[in-house]
């Protein structure tokens, strides 16, 4: 029970610190879960994000469910998921019930423009960490460049890139490439 | 009855919206047209608030739409409906991966998936830059290309990038600092 509460609180903290959607959550997860609590490795976080890209639902929730499951099976998955959505529910209810014109408020706009600049920098750091544990040889570099270029040029759904990468990975293995 | 319908409609949204919070938007327009619980115009306001408050955008949208429709219970019904398909699907995948984590095909897949995800997150980062560091609407000609750059944002971006790599403080420290600077500098 104590472990479930720990999962709930850790993910509530992550939910409360995430500004701007699933990707903005990555630097917070790397800090809270990988570095401070060591509940999973950098590689595992990327694996979870990969699965989250091509499964239904909100990526932040998918990642919380995965990490929760790894710690304490199904009960852990539910505790982590409830944790990550808890701050949203409370904050949005308060705004919806009591505050009108929140998003048009000058202070909110100024603060949020500042937050966006900071989150941009935090996401750059997150990408550098992903690069270090994800792109390790010429094959990885090739995949990165192809996916990056095609994704910038054409606004395709991530699902196609994920599925194509799985095929590429299996061909690479069949051709004698080293997998880990 | 409304609570059950809210749960059901957001369950469908959670099941079919693949690829993150913004993918829920077309489904919410559909719900608004079908039931009239909230107007299409109010969805724009909900999106603005969801993007400027902490938490996953999809979850924020569901909580807001549910609250507008049915108060506290409505928001719980909508939010739990939205996340339940994710939880079920991920639990199934997690159980399968647990069993097959040493399988060479699973390993081969993830060997290619890791650089793929790295590229996808890098592209998403570019999108964040587009809205936070430059303002494309101010573009007039290539000779005045620097007019579109939000100078204050770029400086703050560079400052945070420098500080995060020098001091390993918690990300929230920089987020709160940037919010305060944003207000002081009227960004």
Interface residues (C-beta under 8 A of the other chain):
Chain A: X15 X16 X17 X18 X19 X20 X21 X22 X23 X24 X25 X26 X27 X28 X31 X43 X46 X47 X49 X50 X51 X52 X53 X54 X55 X56 X57 X58 X59 X60 X61 X62 X65 X66 X69 X70 X74 X77 X78 X81 X84 X85 X87 X88 X89 X91 X92 X93 X95 X96 X97 X102 X103 X104 X107 X108 X109 X110 X111 X112 X113 X114 X115 X116 X117 X118 X119 X120 X121 X122 X123 X124 X125 X126 X127 X130 X131 X133 X134 X135 X139 X140 X141 X143 X144 X145 X147 X148 X151 X152 X157 X158 X159 X161 X162 X165 X166 X168 X169 X170 X172 X173 X177 X179 X180
Chain B: X14 X15 X16 X17 X18 X19 X20 X21 X22 X24 X45 X48 X49 X50 X51 X52 X53 X54 X55 X56 X57 X58 X59 X60 X63 X64 X67 X68 X72 X75 X76 X79 X82 X83 X85 X86 X87 X89 X90 X91 X93 X94 X95 X97 X104 X105 X107 X108 X109 X110 X111 X112 X113 X114 X115 X116 X117 X118 X119 X120 X121 X122 X123 X124 X125 X126 X128 X129 X131 X132 X133 X150 X152 X153 X154 X156 X157 X158 X160 X161 X164 X165 X170 X171 X172 X174 X175 X177 X178 X179 X180 X181 X182 X183 X185 X186 X187
